[in-house]
Amino acid sequence: MKARYWSLAIVLLLINYLIFAALFSQLMQSDFTGAYATRTPVPTFTPAPVEPFIIIPTLTPVPIEPTPTATLVVSNGDAQSNAPASNPADQAPVAAAQAAQQTQLVAPGSVNIRSGPGLNFAVIGTLSANTSRPVVGRNADRSWWQIKISENELGWVASSVVQTSNTAEVALVEVAPPANAPIPAGQPAASNPAPEKPKYQYTPTGWYDDTNAGLTRFLGDIKDTSGNPINGVFVRASCGHYSTISFPSGPTGWGTRNESSDWPAGFYDIAVDDRPVPCVWVLTIVDTDDRQTVKGELSEAIPVEITADKSVIVANWQKNW
């Protein structure tokens, strides 16, 4: 049984071999040249030329830096004004030497500038605190200095309220008395009209501030036109709605404690607070009987500034009649 199966398998293998051999022989003899289709060429796309697309950037304006213009600096000597610039380090010793030799005047505080050397001359301006001006003249007893306010303007300040340097060679300047000055005895009166009476009985003659961070204080002297001290005068200091009035000037005494009895003649003093009270204070001489009610103002109101660094004001007054 087994031998018969093997015979059948061998026969089937032979038949398959013969069939594959015949198919392979036929396949080798076949012509496949016409079996492949010829590929049709595809046209190549050539882009048409176009106008170039140009992007024009938006221009941002660039600011032009201004060329600095030289500023004319006026020096002490006219001959040096047109001289070429030199090294600042070389000029410093020269400038310091010139400043040391110049006749200068400095006001510790604001002071009046008058048209002549005396309180009977009109006030033409104010010299601010710590402002230095050249001194160009003096009166006979050096109690007044003539200063150069501007290039073409001169004025006078009292020597008692300013500080000076290098004034030994200052020339004497003769100034005619003002139109309202008293006429000397024996001299005929001029045809000029009578002088106008001052508007107020008291006129400020100069004031300045001082450094004292410990208190707020106003003080000074009150004198007549001849320089004699005036006692019994009240000075009011105001800041906004607040005001206080001094004890009467001079050693007159006030109240049960006899306040101000040890003051010098013509001297007044107002101690407002034991610390600086920054404010633009106003000083006025007033008429009062009780240091509370003011019956009238006898002078113009003078504004003075108190700061944290400068809290003491010295203000002097003159009684005109």
C-alpha positions in Angstrom: 0.0 0.0 0.0 2.7 2.2 0.8 4.6 1.5 -2.4 1.7 2.4 -4.5 1.4 5.9 -2.9 5.0 6.6 -3.6 4.6 5.7 -7.3 1.6 8.0 -7.6 3.5 10.9 -6.1 6.4 10.4 -8.5 4.1 10.4 -11.5 2.5 13.7 -10.4 5.9 15.3 -9.9 6.9 14.3 -13.5 3.7 15.7 -14.9 4.2 19.0 -13.2 7.7 19.2 -14.4 6.7 18.7 -17.9 4.0 21.4 -17.7 6.4 24.0 -16.2 9.1 23.2 -18.7 6.7 23.7 -21.7 5.5 27.1 -20.2 9.0 28.3 -19.6 10.0 27.4 -23.2 7.1 29.3 -24.7 7.8 32.3 -22.4 11.3 32.6 -23.6 10.3 32.5 -27.2 7.7 35.3 -26.9 8.5 39.0 -28.1 7.6 41.6 -25.5 8.9 44.7 -27.5 5.4 45.8 -28.4 4.0 45.1 -25.0 5.3 48.3 -23.4 3.4 51.5 -24.2 5.4 54.6 -25.3 5.2 57.4 -22.7 3.9 60.6 -24.2 6.2 63.5 -23.4 4.7 66.0 -21.0 5.3 69.7 -22.0 7.7 71.6 -19.6 6.1 74.6 -17.9 8.1 77.8 -18.5 6.8 80.7 -16.4 6.1 83.8 -18.3 8.3 86.8 -17.4 6.5 89.3 -15.1 7.4 92.8 -13.9 9.6 92.7 -10.9 7.8 93.5 -7.6 9.8 96.2 -5.8 9.0 97.0 -2.2 9.8 100.6 -1.5 10.4 101.0 2.3 8.8 103.9 4.1 11.4 106.4 5.1 11.5 107.4 8.8 12.6 111.0 9.2 15.7 111.2 11.3 15.8 114.3 13.5 18.7 116.6 12.9 20.6 117.4 16.0 20.8 121.2 16.3 24.3 122.6 16.2 25.0 124.4 19.5 25.4 128.1 19.1 28.2 129.7 21.2 26.9 131.9 23.9 28.7 135.2 24.5 30.2 135.3 28.0 31.0 138.7 29.2 34.1 138.7 31.4 35.5 141.4 33.7 37.8 142.8 31.0 36.5 143.9 27.7 39.8 143.1 26.1 39.3 139.4 27.0 35.9 139.1 25.5 37.2 138.4 22.0 40.2 136.4 23.0 40.4 132.7 21.8 39.3 130.1 24.3 42.0 128.5 26.3 42.3 125.6 28.7 39.9 126.1 31.7 42.6 124.6 33.9 44.9 127.4 32.9 42.2 130.1 33.4 41.2 128.9 36.9 44.2 130.4 38.8 43.9 133.7 36.8 40.2 134.0 37.6 40.7 133.2 41.3 43.5 135.9 41.5 41.2 138.5 39.7 38.3 137.7 42.0 40.5 138.1 45.1 41.6 141.6 43.9 38.1 142.8 43.0 36.2 145.1 45.2 33.0 143.1 46.0 30.0 143.5 48.2 27.7 140.7 49.4 24.3 141.1 51.2 23.6 138.4 53.8 19.9 139.0 53.2 17.7 141.2 51.0 18.6 144.9 51.3 17.2 148.0 49.7 19.1 149.7 46.9 18.7 153.5 46.9 19.4 156.2 44.3 21.8 157.9 46.7 23.8 157.5 49.9 21.1 158.0 52.5 17.7 157.0 53.7 16.2 160.1 52.2 16.9 158.8 48.7 14.3 156.8 46.9 14.4 153.0 46.9 15.1 151.8 43.3 15.4 148.1 43.9 16.4 145.2 46.2 19.7 143.3 46.4 18.9 139.7 47.0 20.5 137.6 49.7 24.0 136.2 48.9 24.2 138.3 45.7 27.7 139.8 45.0 28.0 143.1 43.2 31.1 145.2 42.3 31.7 148.3 44.5 32.5 151.4 42.4 32.1 154.2 44.9 31.5 155.4 48.5 30.4 158.4 50.4 32.6 160.4 52.7 32.3 158.4 55.9 32.0 155.0 54.1 28.6 154.4 55.5 27.2 153.8 52.0 28.6 152.0 49.0 27.8 152.6 45.4 27.4 149.3 43.5 27.1 148.4 39.8 23.5 147.0 39.4 23.9 146.4 35.6 26.1 147.6 32.8 24.5 151.1 32.7 22.9 151.4 36.2 24.3 152.2 39.6 22.8 152.2 43.1 23.6 152.6 46.8 23.4 150.3 49.8 24.1 150.9 53.4 27.3 149.5 54.7 25.7 148.3 58.0 23.7 145.6 56.3 26.3 144.2 53.8 29.7 142.7 53.8 32.6 144.1 51.6 36.1 143.2 50.6 39.0 145.1 49.0 37.4 148.5 49.6 40.5 150.4 50.6 40.9 152.0 47.2 37.3 152.8 46.5 36.9 156.3 45.2 34.8 159.0 46.9 31.6 159.8 44.9 29.9 163.2 45.5 26.1 163.0 45.2 23.8 165.9 45.3 21.1 165.7 48.0 17.6 164.7 46.8 15.0 167.2 46.0 13.2 166.7 49.4 16.4 167.0 51.5 16.4 169.7 54.3 17.7 173.1 53.2 20.8 174.2 55.2 20.4 177.2 57.4 21.0 180.5 55.7 20.4 179.1 52.2 17.4 180.4 50.3 14.7 178.0 49.6 14.4 176.8 46.0 11.3 177.2 44.0 10.7 173.4 44.0 7.4 172.2 45.4 7.3 170.9 49.0 8.5 167.3 49.3 5.9 164.6 49.4 5.3 163.2 52.8 6.2 159.5 53.1 3.1 157.3 52.9 3.9 155.5 56.2 5.3 156.6 59.5 7.8 153.8 59.5 10.0 152.6 56.6 12.1 149.4 56.4 15.8 150.1 56.1 17.1 146.6 55.5 16.7 143.1 56.5 18.5 139.8 56.2 18.1 136.2 57.3 20.4 134.1 59.5 20.9 130.4 59.9 19.3 129.0 63.1 17.4 125.7 62.8 16.4 125.9 66.5 13.7 128.5 66.4 11.6 131.0 64.4 12.5 134.5 65.4 12.2 138.1 64.1 14.3 141.0 65.6 15.8 144.3 64.8 16.2 148.0 65.6 13.8 150.9 65.2 15.4 154.4 64.8 14.5 157.9 63.6 16.0 159.7 60.6 18.9 160.8 62.7 19.7 157.3 63.9 18.3 157.7 67.4 16.5 154.6 68.9 12.7 154.6 69.1 11.1 152.8 72.0 7.5 151.7 72.5 6.9 150.4 68.9 5.0 147.2 68.2 5.9 144.8 65.3 3.5 142.2 64.0 4.6 138.9 62.3 1.9 137.1 60.3 1.7 133.8 58.4 -1.6 133.2 56.8 -4.3 133.5 59.4 -1.8 133.4 62.3 -0.2 136.5 63.7 1.7 137.6 66.8 2.7 141.0 68.0 6.0 141.8 69.8 6.4 143.5 73.1 7.1 147.3 72.7 10.6 148.1 71.5 13.2 149.2 73.9 13.4 148.6 77.7 9.9 149.8 78.4 8.6 146.6 80.0 5.2 145.0 79.4 2.6 143.3 81.6 2.9 141.8 85.1 6.2 140.1 84.2 7.7 143.4 83.0 8.6 141.7 79.6 11.2 143.4 77.4 12.5 145.6 80.3 16.1 144.4 79.6 16.0 145.1 75.9 18.4 147.7 74.4 17.0 151.0 73.3 15.0 150.7 70.0 15.3 146.9 69.9 12.3 144.6 69.3 12.2 140.8 69.4 9.5 138.2 68.4 10.2 134.5 69.2 7.5 132.6 67.4 8.4 129.0 68.0 11.3 126.8 69.2 11.6 125.2 65.7 11.6 126.6 62.1 8.1 127.4 60.8 8.6 127.6 57.0 6.3 130.3 55.6 6.4 133.6 53.8 5.9 135.7 56.9 4.8 139.4 56.7 6.3 142.0 59.1 4.3 145.2 59.8 4.6 147.9 62.5 1.2 148.4 64.1 -0.6 150.5 66.6 -2.1 148.5 69.5 -2.9 148.9 73.2 -3.1 145.3 74.2 -1.0 143.3 71.6 -4.3 141.7 70.5 -6.3 144.4 68.7 -4.6 146.4 65.9 -5.8 150.0 65.6 -3.8 150.7 62.5 -0.8 149.7 60.4 2.0 152.2 60.5 4.3 150.7 57.8 4.1 148.8 54.6 3.9 145.0 54.9 7.3 143.4 54.3 7.4 139.7 53.2 10.2 137.6 54.6 10.7 133.9 54.1 11.4 131.4 56.8 12.9 128.1 55.7 14.1 125.0 57.5 17.7 126.2 57.1 17.1 130.0 57.7 14.7 130.7 60.4 15.9 134.0 61.9 15.1 137.3 60.3 16.7 140.6 61.2 14.6 143.6 60.0 15.3 147.2 60.8 12.9 150.2 60.6 13.1 154.0 60.4 10.5 156.4 61.9 9.9 159.2 59.5 8.0 161.6 61.8 
